[in-house]
Amino acid sequence: MSSLLKDLYSPAFVDRFASIMEKTNPQFKPARFKKNVFHNDWHQMELKQRMKHIAGVLHQFLPPQYPDALNVIRYTIDELKANDFTAALEFMFFPHYIETYGLKHFDESVGAFEKITSFTSCEFAVRPFLLNYGARMIEIMTQWSTNQDHHVRRLASEGIRPRLPWAIALPFLKKDPTPLLPILENLKNDPSEYVRRSVANNLNDISRDHPQIVIDLARKWKGSNKTTDAIVRHGTRTLLKQGNRETLQLFGLNGSSVELREFSLAENNVSNGGDLRFSVSFRNTGRKAKVIRLEYAVYFLRQKGRISKKVFKISERSYAPGEETTINRKQSFRPITTRRYYSGQHQVSVIINGKEYDRLPFHLE
């Protein structure tokens, strides 16, 4: 069985989908649809290309009038549900269809988003509407944030994230995120963890461009209840990794009464594909229990001698007065698709409650 995401669009999937479409649209031609989907370039297409391609082929088989096409899509989703199709990534060609062909039909399209997002996420498809309609679309999404369906509420937060991964950018919200803050206020106590996690990720996005807005909001929300506290903690994770002083203070993380006893490397040379192993010993020297956040930073050597710092969290917990702890850790240098390693001198440091200690050099071969 294939493990490639793009193979979600298997012949069996397309065949079953075509049989459902034939029920909801009598003019639909399953054989022709499948032939157009599996054209000569199909095998070279990646997941997103296949999704867009299916949306384009589907357009050829739907009614020419956009409102009529949306009705067929609605009926098709109802039929898919009745035939035990579950909400899944592969059906994102439906919202892509709306994004591509419905931008000039605002009311019909936003109504369709609200309907189908419980079946397949519309977080990417709403973004062109934000870019083209601005305040009008934000008003709709603010209304969604009070919807009874948690999928719709989650769309209100996730779709408007300033830095949503793999999505088109929203420069006006990167520049000024204040229009989306009422949405987050509405959702900060949402009963759904699915929604609350989106709120936290939204805060984290904002913190990259406007840290003070997030710090002020975190200070306002913190202490309300456990669920909102969890949002605040997850939403300020980038600020904590950056060692932002105000954020560290907000969580009572400071360098007092903490003594670094030892920080050492098991080896000074690491082979490409191997592990860097190191040991950290520290002690709570105070007379009271203290929360200690332990991290380490790797200064990766990049092209042309550039250095790229990445912070990794090890732990965060309370330590008793006088408690001393030794932690052994390793950093893998096995090849991954998202990072290329370069031979030469790299460095590693330990960070305790935001305070970074001396870097230790090691050589990657």
N, C-alpha and C positions, 0 to 999 in steps of 0.2 A: 504493500500500500504506500502511495507517494506521501512524503512529508512536506512537499512544497505547497506553500499557501496558494499559489496560482492554480494548483490542481483541485482546489475547491470547485472550480468550474469544470467538472468532469463531464464526459459524454452522458453518464447516467443522470447527473444533476440537470443538465440542459434538456435532456429528453423528458424527464419528469416535469420540469417547469413548463415545457412546451405543451404537454398534455393538459396542464391546468389552464394555461392561457387559451387553449382551444375551447374550453368550457365557458369562459367568461367573455370571449370575443369570437362569435361565429365566423367572422371574416378571416380569422387567424389561420395561417398555413404552416403547420408544424414542420413538415419536411423542408420547406423553403427557409424557414427560420433557422433550423439547425445547420443547413448548408451555408447560410450567410454568416452564422457565428463561427463555424470552423473553417474559415478561409485559409489560404496558403500561409499567412503570417502568424497564425494562431500559436504555434509552438514556440515562437520567439517572444511572444508577449508575456510580460510579468503581470502580477495580480491586478494592479490598478489599471493597466492598459486593457486587460481583458474586461474588467468591470465597465470601463468607459465604452469599449467596443460593443458589449452586449446592450448597453443603453442606447447606443446609436442604431444597432440592428432592430431593437425593440421599437424604436421610433418609426421605422418603416412599416410596422405591422399594427400600429395603433391608429385610431381615428385621427384625421388631419386637424380637427379642431381640438385645441389644447384642453378645454374643460371636459370634452367627451373622453379624451385620452386619460385624464385623471380619474374619471368614473370607472373606466376599465381597470385601472391600476388598483383602485379601492376594492372593486369586486374581486380582483385576482388575489389580493392579500387576504380577504375574507375566506376565499376558497382554499388558499394555501394553508391557512390556520385550520380549516375544517379537515384538511387532508394530512394533518400532523406535521406540517412544516413548522419548525420553530424559528424564532428570531435569530438571525445569523448574519455574519459578515458578508456572505456572498450576495445577499439581496440589496446591498448598497447601490446597485445599479438603479434601483427605483428613485432614491433621493437624487442621484446624479442626473437622472432623466429630468427631474424637476429643475435642478440647478441649470441644466443646459438649455431646456426648451421653455421654461416657465418664468424666466426673469421679468418679462413684461406683464405677467399676470400675477400681480402681488397678492391679492386677496385669495385667489384660488390656490396659489402655491403655498402660502403660509397655512391655510386650512388643511392642505394635504400633508404638510410636515407634521402638524399636530396629530393627524390621524395615523400616519404610518411609522412615526418614530418609536412607538411601542413594539413594532415588528422588526425594524432595522434602523440603526442610528442615522440621524440626519445632521450630525454635528458639523460635517464638512460642507454639506450642501447649503446650509443657511448663511454661510459667510459671504458669498457674492451678493446676497440680499442686504446684508449689513453694509457692504461697501457701496451699494447702489442706492439704498433707501435710508441709511443712517438712523436718525432719531425715530423714524416711523417703525423700523424693524426692531429697534431697542424697546420701543413701547410694547410691541407684540410680545417680545421675549420676557419683558417684565410681567406681563399678564400670565405668560406660561409659568412663571416661577411660583404662582399660586394655584396651578392646576391640580386637580385631584389625582391625575396619573403621574406617578413618580418618574416615568420615562420622559414625559413632557417637561417636568420640573428640571430634570437633569439636563435636557437639551438647552434649557434657558441658560444654564451655567456653562456647560461644556462648549456649546456652539459659539459663545461670545468670549472665550478665553483669548487673551491677546497673543499668546504664543502657543497655540494648540499645535502639537507635533504633526508633521506631514500635511498640514492644512495651509491654505493661502493666508498670507499675513493680513492683519488688520492695523495698518499704520496709525489710524486716528485714535485707536484705543491704546496702542503702545504709547502714543504721545500724551494722551489724557484718558486714564481709565475711570474717571469719576462717573460717567454715565452708566457704567455697569455695576457700580457699588450697591444701588438699591436692590438689584437682583440677588446679590450675595447676602444682603441683610435679610431678605425674605427667606433665604434657604439655610441660614446658619444653624437653625434648630430643626432641620428637616428630619423626619422619622426614618428616612431611607439612607443607609450608609453609602449606597451607590451615588446618591445626590451629594451627600456631605463630602465625599472624597473629591468630587468634581469641584466643589467650592474651595477645598484646600488647594487643589492643583491650580485653580484660577488665581488664588492669592499668591501662590508661588510664582506664577507667570508675572504678575504685577510687580512683585518684589525685585525682579531683575532690572526693571526700568525705573521704578518709583518705590524704593525701599521704605521711605518715611510714611507713605500712605499705608503700607501694610503694617508697619510698626505701630502706627496710631490706631489702626483698626484692631490689631492683636491686643493692644493694651485695653481697648474698650470692651472686647469680647471676653478676654481671659477671666476665668473665675465665675462665669455665668452658670455653667454646668459641665459635666464630663465630656459630653459629645462635642460641644463647642470648643472646649479646651483641646480636644483631639484635632479639630480642624485647625486651630491656631498653631499647634505644634507642627503638624504636617505642612501647613501653608507657609511656615517660616523656615523650612529646612535648608533652603539655599542661603538665607541670611545667617543661619547658625554655622553652616559650612564656611561661609566667608568670614566668620569671626566677628560679625557685627556686634559692637559693644552694647547698644541699646537692647538688642534681641537677647543677648546672653544675660544681661541684667534682668530682663523680663522673666526669665526662667530661673533666676537665682544662681546662674553659672558664673563663677569668678575664680580667679587664680589664687586667692588667699587660702592658707592652710592646706595646700597641696604641694608635696615635695616629689620631684622626679628623682628616683634613686638610681635608675640605670636605663639606658637605651642603647642596645647593641645589635649588630648584624651577625648572623650566623656565618655569612660568607661575604666577601667583597667582590666576587665575580659570579655572575649569573649567566647561564647559557640561555639563548633564545629558545623559548618553549619550557623553560624551567621555572622555579619559584625563588623569590627573594624571601628569606626567613629572618625574622627579627624578634627581639624580646623587649618588653617594656615593664619596668617596675616602678611603682609610685606608692605614696602613703598619704593618708589623711592625717595631718599633724594637729588638727584642731581638737577641741574638747566636745564638739557636737558632730552628729552625723552630717555628712555632706554629700550632695549629689555631684558626681563627677562624670563629665562627658569626655570620652576618650576617642580620639581620631588620629589618623595619620595622613600625611600628604606625600604623594610621589611627584617629583619634578621630572617629567618625561623629557628626554632629549628628542627634539623634532628636527625637521629638515633645516639646513643652513644654520645649525647651531642654536635654533630657538628652543626655549624651554616652555613646557606646558604643565601647569600645576593642576592636580586633581586630588580632592579630599575624599577620604573614605572613613565612614563611621565604624568604630569597633563596638562601643557599648555606651550606655548611660544608665547609671544606677546610684543608689545611696550607699555610702561607705561609712562604717562605724568609726568612732573616734580611735585614732591610732592604727586603724586597719591598713595593712600593707598588702599589695596584690602584684603578682607577676602575670603578665599576659603574653603568650606566644602567638605570633601571627605570621601569615605568609601572603605575598602578593604574586599572583600568577602572571607569567609573561608568555603564556600560551597564545598562539595567533588567534585573533578574533576579527570579525568583519568590520567592526567599528573603530578599530585602532591598529595602526601599524607601528611596530617597534623599531627603533634605530640603534645600531651598535654605538657604544661610547659611554661616557660617564653620565649617569643619572643620580638622583639624590632622593632621600626619604627623610621625613621629619615626623615627630610625634607632636600632637596638639592636645592639651589638657584644658578643658573649659575655655576654649578659644585662644589660649596662649600657646604659641608655636615655639618649640625648642630647636636647638641647632640641627642643621641638616647633616646627614651622614651620606657620603658618596659611595656608590658602587658602580661596577662596570658591567654593562650588558654586552655579551659577546655575540 
